[in-house]
Amino acid sequence: MTSAAAAPDRSIQPWRILCGLVISGFFLALPGGLLPLWGYHIHPDFGTAANYFLILGAGLGCGAWLALRLRGRIGESGLFMSGCFGGGALTLLLLAFAAPPAAFWFQGLALFSAGASSGIVNTAVFESISEAYEAKPARITLTGGIFFGIGSMLAAWLMSICLDASNPTRLLAAMALLPAAAGVVLSRHKFPAPHPALPPIASTVQDLRSPLAIMFALLLFFQFASEWSIAGWLPVILIDRLGLSPEAAVLLLLLYWFALTGGRIVATRLLSVVHHGRMVAISAFCALFGCTALLAAGTRFGIVTGILFTGAGFSAIYPLAAERISGRFSYYHPGYFNGIFTFAMMGGILAPFMLGHAAAVYGLQVIPLAALVGSCAVFALILLIWLGRKVSGS
């Protein structure tokens, strides 16, 4: 009796599950720092650089697809082991030897592995967090965004160190120990019971065909596209426009991720005291102002102002909009939300791919201009979603 009572409870807490998004954020944010590390500010072959984002997005989709098929065999703990210990450690080892003069196919293999690792980890998180999400959707999503942002900050910080290091290969190889350790720690916990089976397809189709669901999908597309277009190309833009050193430009990318993450931390504190609709509107306005500043600024002060407003503005739009629309669906299933999140992330990653090819023809100014247009679209869609809720009386 005594030994049984003293046995530790290994049930994993929601925040520990969300820690897995640190790995996902780290790998998906890598291209922003890798482009200067691989010399694309010196040899501006933006079309080739843009293809890295396409490869990363393909890896993300394949990783999510593979994880859904392996989950029944290996469970969530096995998925975390595969994404962190297997894919994560392998990715950093590949990246350690991917710097020029490495071949393009080898660099692409490293980024495909990064995307696949993120897709596997994302699936494990969404399949494990369903009960906590149903209770507090906005807080869980914001907390997940904070952990994701921490991972993105770590990626920018690591890339800035590699740009200044005498032996970045050894540093990246040593960093492979971190995701391996994270996979081992997460795999030792007891995860919640599997979520019930998917709801009837008729209910799914009816919900997804509603105008509000379509507007929400468009909101996600433009939000993530704007956010990741800046994140993917910001260092190269700053080096080209202001003549900054690669190290300084990547540190400003770190500032961008810090503004995004800090904005989500502030938003979690304001959830209980500020009307959520008002918070979404303020966030959209800040993002619009920040993108305008990034497009027009010609000094370091103007760029820093634009980065802070853009990051803070983007920080809370998705979590709060997701909370506002979640009540309109007749079901919750982590597979659907994982699919929506993966689709949105792939859209966000593919936007830098398309804009990179546009920049090869029209110049780098098309990237902040596209982010500004996307922010305007996000603001308009938020207004339409509000109007739809008022008309429907919900």
PEZI-V645206 format. One record per residue. N is the residue number from 1. PSI is psi in degrees with one decimal (NA if undefined). NEAR is the number of other C-alpha atoms within 8 Angstrom. D_CENTER is the distance of its C-alpha to the mean C-alpha in Angstrom with 1 decimal. Layout:
# PEZI-V645206
((N;PSI;NEAR;D_CENTER) (N;PSI;NEAR;D_CENTER))
This chain:
# PEZI-V645206
((1;-45.6;4;46.8) (2;-44.4;5;45.9) (3;-36.0;6;43.7) (4;-41.1;6;41.9) (5;-29.1;6;41.3) (6;-5.9;6;40.0) (7;132.8;6;37.5) (8;145.1;4;34.0) (9;112.5;4;31.6) (10;11.4;7;28.7) (11;129.9;8;26.7) (12;140.4;10;23.1) (13;152.5;6;21.9) (14;-39.8;8;18.8) (15;-29.5;7;17.3) (16;-37.1;9;17.9) (17;-45.3;12;16.1) (18;-21.1;13;13.0) (19;-25.3;10;13.4) (20;-25.5;13;12.3) (21;-14.7;15;8.6) (22;-42.4;14;9.7) (23;-45.2;15;10.4) (24;-48.2;15;7.2) (25;-37.0;15;5.3) (26;-49.8;15;8.7) (27;-35.1;14;9.1) (28;-22.3;12;6.3) (29;-1.6;13;7.3) (30;-40.3;12;10.9) (31;-33.5;10;12.3) (32;-37.4;15;12.5) (33;-23.9;15;14.9) (34;-32.5;9;16.4) (35;-47.7;12;17.9) (36;-37.0;12;20.3) (37;-34.0;12;20.9) (38;7.8;8;22.1) (39;19.1;9;24.2) (40;-7.1;13;22.8) (41;-18.8;10;23.9) (42;-43.6;5;27.4) (43;89.0;6;27.6) (44;67.1;6;25.5) (45;76.8;8;25.1) (46;-28.3;11;22.2) (47;-45.0;10;22.7) (48;-43.0;7;22.4) (49;-36.9;11;19.3) (50;-31.3;14;17.6) (51;-22.5;9;18.4) (52;-37.4;12;16.0) (53;-37.8;13;13.0) (54;-43.2;11;15.0) (55;-41.2;12;15.7) (56;-43.5;17;12.1) (57;-38.5;14;11.4) (58;-40.6;11;14.8) (59;-39.0;16;14.0) (60;-47.5;17;11.0) (61;-41.9;13;13.5) (62;-37.7;10;16.3) (63;-42.3;14;14.8) (64;-41.8;14;14.2) (65;-44.7;9;17.7) (66;-39.5;9;19.3) (67;-39.3;13;18.0) (68;-29.3;9;19.5) (69;-22.3;7;22.7) (70;-16.1;10;22.9) (71;-41.5;11;22.2) (72;-23.5;7;25.8) (73;-41.1;5;27.2) (74;-10.5;9;25.3) (75;177.4;9;23.6) (76;-38.5;12;20.5) (77;-39.4;14;21.8) (78;-35.6;10;22.4) (79;-43.3;15;18.8) (80;-40.4;16;17.5) (81;-43.0;14;20.3) (82;-43.2;12;19.4) (83;-39.6;16;15.7) (84;-58.8;16;16.3) (85;-44.9;16;20.0) (86;-71.0;10;20.3) (87;-42.8;13;17.3) (88;-49.7;16;15.8) (89;-40.2;14;19.2) (90;-40.6;11;20.2) (91;-47.0;13;17.4) (92;-33.9;13;18.3) (93;-39.4;11;21.9) (94;-43.2;12;21.4) (95;-28.5;12;19.6) (96;-26.2;13;22.6) (97;16.7;8;24.9) (98;-3.3;12;22.8) (99;152.6;10;23.8) (100;140.8;7;26.5) (101;32.1;5;29.0) (102;149.3;9;27.0) (103;154.5;8;27.1) (104;-39.1;6;24.3) (105;-33.5;6;24.3) (106;-40.9;10;23.7) (107;-40.5;13;20.8) (108;-38.0;11;19.4) (109;-41.5;9;20.1) (110;-42.8;13;18.1) (111;-33.7;13;14.9) (112;-41.4;14;15.6) (113;-37.9;14;16.0) (114;-45.1;16;12.6) (115;-41.9;18;11.0) (116;-41.3;17;13.6) (117;-43.3;18;13.1) (118;-41.2;16;9.4) (119;-39.4;19;10.9) (120;-45.2;16;13.7) (121;-43.2;16;12.1) (122;-44.0;13;10.0) (123;-43.3;13;13.4) (124;-40.2;13;15.3) (125;-49.2;12;13.5) (126;-35.6;12;13.9) (127;-22.4;13;17.4) (128;-17.1;12;18.4) (129;7.3;12;17.3) (130;-43.9;11;19.1) (131;-44.4;7;22.1) (132;-35.9;10;20.4) (133;-42.1;10;18.1) (134;-32.5;8;21.3) (135;-43.8;6;23.0) (136;78.3;8;20.5) (137;-44.3;10;17.6) (138;-43.9;10;16.5) (139;-41.2;9;16.9) (140;-42.0;10;15.1) (141;-41.1;10;12.0) (142;-41.5;14;12.2) (143;-42.4;13;12.9) (144;-40.5;11;10.0) (145;-34.0;11;7.8) (146;-47.1;12;10.3) (147;-39.7;14;10.0) (148;-42.6;14;6.2) (149;-36.1;14;7.4) (150;-42.6;14;10.5) (151;-40.0;15;9.2) (152;-39.0;16;7.8) (153;-41.8;12;11.3) (154;-37.7;9;13.0) (155;-46.6;13;12.0) (156;-40.0;16;13.4) (157;-43.8;11;16.3) (158;-41.3;8;17.1) (159;-36.7;13;17.2) (160;-37.0;14;19.5) (161;-41.3;9;21.7) (162;-35.8;12;22.0) (163;-24.9;10;23.1) (164;-1.6;7;25.8) (165;148.8;7;26.7) (166;-25.5;5;29.9) (167;76.2;7;28.5) (168;-24.8;10;24.7) (169;-46.7;9;25.4) (170;-37.2;8;26.8) (171;-45.9;10;24.0) (172;-38.0;12;21.2) (173;-39.4;11;23.5) (174;-35.5;7;24.1) (175;-17.0;9;20.4) (176;-19.8;14;20.3) (177;-27.5;9;22.2) (178;-53.5;8;19.4) (179;-30.4;13;17.2) (180;-43.6;14;20.6) (181;-40.1;9;21.7) (182;-40.6;10;18.7) (183;-40.5;14;19.4) (184;-43.6;10;23.0) (185;-47.3;8;22.6) (186;-34.3;12;20.4) (187;-15.0;11;22.7) (188;-3.9;8;25.7) (189;160.1;10;24.8) (190;124.4;8;26.1) (191;156.9;9;23.5) (192;161.8;7;24.3) (193;152.7;4;26.4) (194;148.5;6;25.0) (195;150.9;8;24.2) (196;165.7;5;27.0) (197;165.6;4;27.2) (198;147.7;5;25.7) (199;169.4;7;27.6) (200;143.8;6;30.0) (201;-29.5;6;28.7) (202;-40.4;6;30.8) (203;-40.0;9;29.0) (204;-49.4;9;25.6) (205;-41.2;8;26.8) (206;-42.4;8;28.5) (207;-44.5;11;25.4) (208;-16.9;8;23.1) (209;-3.7;8;25.9) (210;147.0;8;26.3) (211;-35.4;6;25.7) (212;-40.4;9;23.5) (213;-37.6;11;21.1) (214;-42.7;10;21.2) (215;-36.4;11;20.5) (216;-40.1;13;17.5) (217;-41.6;9;16.1) (218;-38.1;9;16.9) (219;-45.6;12;15.3) (220;-42.7;10;11.9) (221;-51.0;11;12.6) (222;-35.0;13;13.7) (223;-53.4;15;11.2) (224;-35.9;12;8.1) (225;-43.9;16;10.7) (226;-45.3;15;12.0) (227;-45.9;12;9.0) (228;-21.1;12;8.0) (229;-42.9;16;11.7) (230;-45.8;11;12.5) (231;-35.8;12;10.0) (232;-31.8;12;11.3) (233;-1.8;11;14.9) (234;-49.3;11;15.7) (235;-42.0;15;17.7) (236;-39.1;12;19.7) (237;-44.7;10;20.5) (238;-38.9;11;21.7) (239;-41.5;13;23.8) (240;-41.1;9;25.3) (241;-44.0;7;26.0) (242;-5.9;9;27.0) (243;27.1;7;28.0) (244;157.6;9;25.9) (245;153.6;7;25.9) (246;-38.4;12;22.8) (247;-44.7;10;22.5) (248;-39.0;9;22.7) (249;-41.0;14;20.2) (250;-32.1;15;17.5) (251;-33.9;11;18.5) (252;-30.2;10;17.8) (253;-39.3;13;14.3) (254;-39.5;11;14.2) (255;-39.0;10;15.8) (256;-47.8;13;13.1) (257;-32.7;14;10.4) (258;-41.4;12;13.4) (259;-40.5;15;14.1) (260;-47.5;14;10.8) (261;-43.0;14;11.1) (262;-37.2;10;14.9) (263;-37.0;13;14.7) (264;-34.3;15;13.1) (265;-44.6;11;15.8) (266;-40.9;8;18.5) (267;-37.6;10;17.4) (268;-31.6;10;18.0) (269;-25.8;7;21.4) (270;-6.2;8;22.3) (271;-37.3;10;21.6) (272;-6.8;6;25.2) (273;-15.1;5;26.9) (274;136.3;8;25.4) (275;130.6;8;25.5) (276;-36.8;8;22.1) (277;-40.4;7;23.0) (278;-36.8;8;24.1) (279;-40.0;10;20.9) (280;-42.6;12;18.9) (281;-42.7;10;21.5) (282;-41.6;9;21.4) (283;-44.4;14;17.7) (284;-39.5;14;18.1) (285;-41.6;10;21.1) (286;-42.0;13;19.6) (287;-41.6;15;16.8) (288;-44.4;13;19.7) (289;-42.8;11;21.9) (290;-42.6;16;19.3) (291;-36.3;17;18.7) (292;-42.1;11;22.5) (293;-41.2;12;23.1) (294;-35.3;12;20.9) (295;-36.9;9;22.9) (296;-21.7;6;26.2) (297;143.0;10;26.1) (298;6.2;8;28.2) (299;163.6;7;28.3) (300;-37.1;8;26.1) (301;-43.7;6;26.6) (302;-39.1;11;25.5) (303;-44.1;12;22.3) (304;-41.9;9;21.5) (305;-45.5;10;22.3) (306;-40.9;15;20.1) (307;-45.5;14;17.1) (308;-45.6;12;17.8) (309;-39.0;14;18.3) (310;-48.5;16;15.4) (311;-45.2;17;12.9) (312;-36.8;17;14.9) (313;-41.3;18;15.3) (314;-20.5;15;11.7) (315;-41.4;13;11.1) (316;-4.0;15;13.1) (317;-52.1;12;13.4) (318;-50.2;10;11.2) (319;-42.0;10;12.4) (320;-37.3;12;15.9) (321;-37.6;11;16.2) (322;-40.0;10;15.1) (323;-39.9;10;17.8) (324;-31.1;7;20.3) (325;-17.4;11;20.2) (326;-32.3;7;19.9) (327;-14.4;7;23.6) (328;-10.5;6;24.6) (329;145.6;8;23.7) (330;6.4;7;26.6) (331;162.7;5;24.6) (332;131.3;8;21.6) (333;131.3;10;20.6) (334;-28.7;11;17.4) (335;-39.5;9;17.7) (336;-44.2;8;17.4) (337;-32.9;10;14.4) (338;-40.0;12;12.7) (339;-42.0;8;13.9) (340;-45.0;8;12.8) (341;-43.8;8;9.1) (342;-42.0;12;9.4) (343;-44.0;8;11.4) (344;-42.7;12;9.2) (345;-39.4;10;6.3) (346;-39.2;12;9.5) (347;-41.2;11;10.8) (348;-33.7;17;8.3) (349;-33.6;15;8.9) (350;-22.7;12;12.5) (351;-46.1;12;13.1) (352;-30.4;15;13.3) (353;-50.1;13;15.5) (354;-40.0;9;17.8) (355;-29.2;12;18.0) (356;-41.5;14;18.8) (357;-35.0;11;21.7) (358;-38.2;10;22.7) (359;-30.3;14;22.7) (360;-24.4;11;25.0) (361;-45.4;6;27.5) (362;-8.9;8;27.2) (363;163.1;8;25.7) (364;-15.8;9;22.5) (365;-16.6;10;23.3) (366;-22.1;11;22.0) (367;-54.5;13;18.3) (368;-29.7;13;18.6) (369;-42.5;10;21.1) (370;-38.0;9;18.7) (371;-36.1;14;16.1) (372;-43.9;12;19.2) (373;-41.4;8;20.2) (374;-37.6;12;16.9) (375;-38.8;15;17.1) (376;-41.1;9;20.7) (377;-40.5;10;19.7) (378;-45.4;12;17.3) (379;-43.1;11;20.3) (380;-39.9;8;22.7) (381;-35.3;12;20.9) (382;-43.3;11;20.7) (383;-40.0;8;24.4) (384;-38.9;9;25.1) (385;-42.2;11;23.4) (386;-45.2;8;25.5) (387;-41.4;8;28.5) (388;-39.0;9;28.0) (389;-37.1;9;27.9) (390;-44.0;8;31.0) (391;-39.0;7;32.9) (392;-11.9;6;32.2) (393;18.7;5;33.2) (394;NA;5;30.1))
